[in-house]
């Protein structure tokens, strides 16, 4: 796993692809939230007060940021994250 730094308008985030064997975990996170591929459990993270959103069908961090958010948890929704936004926009709002 190689973590990369992602510049955002209000600071920066970090992203990575983790090989979990038969599936990869693709994510980008910053303090307060995470955008990840479909294997990221947004509801469990919600129970811990972590804003989370899913972008499905991605294999790179670049695809994650450019892709469309398909699911958000309540914590993310309270911060203005919505289904249909890009992964980058969701991360910026977290």
Secondary structure, DSSP 8 states (H G I E B T S, - for coil): ---EEEEETTEEEEEEEEE-SSSEEEEEEETTEEEE-TTS-HHHHHHTT-EEEEE-S--SHHHHHHSBEEEE-HHHHHTT--TTSBHHHHHHH-
